[in-house]
Amino acid sequence: MGKFLKISGITLLVVLVAFGAFVAVNHKKAARLYATITLFDQDKIVHNFSHMDQIFLTKVVKRAGPVYHFGSAPGKLPQSFIYKGRKVATAEFLKRRATTALLVIKNDNIVFEKYYLGTGEKDLRISWSMAKSFTVTLFGIAVEKGLIDIDAPVDHYLPEMKGSGYQGVPIRDVLGMSSGVKWNEDYGDFFSDINRMGRILAIGGSLDKFTTTLTKGTAPGKKFHYVSMDSHVIGMIVRRVTGNSLITLAEQDIWSKIGMEANAEWLTDSTGTAFALGGLNMRTRDYARFGRLYLNNGNWNGKQVVPEAWIKAATTPSFPHNEPGPDKFGYGFQWWIGPNARPGEFLAAGVYGQFIYVNQPEHIVIVKNSADRHFMDKINSKFETITFFRAITDKLHKDAEK
């Protein structure tokens, strides 16, 4: 018995030591997993959305060159706006939508800038799907260089996609969220594809490899179906044809060209690959600088940074089924077009209330960052928010006429 107890004690000690070693080695993964599970908790979401580098793996996107400074021409927001026949008070809207930053720029002047819920102008705010619009910009530059044919199939550039849902799919269809790949983007479903992808970011794994496991759902090019991994595939192609990471490309093709005021942080998987579809973290004013680049059709103070033809293609409905309607957003190449679209109006959008709104005829860029846990409610955040942006645009237009 004494010998048995001694052996059992040794065994228990070995198990405890092994468990302790496991925890010591994997504590960072465990911490990221816990942070992922609690990322959107009411008491944490605002802080988390400005401190994603404390939760996930990130790499720095370095700025370079002189900073571009907007001018100042203080104005006022509309006190209210009409949405679906109901008068909505601006202050109530901003509070209900958990707005953390609002920046309005007209004619290169800051008309309105305010930060909310304890956040400040130097916060690096998570882009979520606004990052798609950055990734497609890098893609367009590579297309202009002749490195990519958007009518070629995905597996022409990514042979590892043979046998996956992306085999034989024209890149053009992927750009327009019409790949036909089977995908569940339900953030409320623990087992959805988007949440499975999120756990890869948290505990480790390759997003590149994850894309090869996706299967075909419908024929490509036939209907709009929002597949966030389509954006990752776009990023994979850019990396493959240029031989550079998205981080390097962003630094040399955007951050060094448009006067960004701060470094950004880009979330990565455990292999160091940038989270192309939603991982940028930037200051609000730097989102506005990117919006200004599109406002001016890719031209930055006389230099064509992004091909004008690509800006037009990205912000124009990519297929007949991606045309906007009275109650329907349209879609270009990783950019949204509003319902009942106004000429020269488009936006980048991300979950939980992230927006870059561009109105070219009115020379307006609006950035809104949020931590809106109710963005999927029946009121419909995206429709309500673009109505608000248009109310701002209309007020500034009227004010300019006085």
Secondary structure, 3 states (H helix, E strand, C coil): CHHHHHHHHHHHHHHHHHHHHHHHHHHHHHHHHHHHHCCCCCCCHHHHHCCHHHCCCEEEECCCCCCCCCEECCCCCCCEEEECCEEEEHHHHHHHCCEEEEEEEECCEEEEEEECCCCCCCCCEECHHHHHHHHHHHHHHHHHCCCCCCCCEHHHHCHHHCCCCCCCCEHHHHHCCCCCECCCCCCCCCCCHHHHHHHHHHHCCCHHHHHHCCCECCCCCCCCCCCHHHHHHHHHHHHHHHCCCHHHHHHHHHHCCCCCCCCEEEEECCCCCECCCCCEEECHHHHHHHHHHHHCCCEECCEECCCHHHHHHHCCCCCHHHCCECCECEECCCCEECCCCCCCEEEEEECCCEEEEEECCCCEEEEEEECCCCCCCCCCHHHHHHHHHHHHHHHHHHHHHC
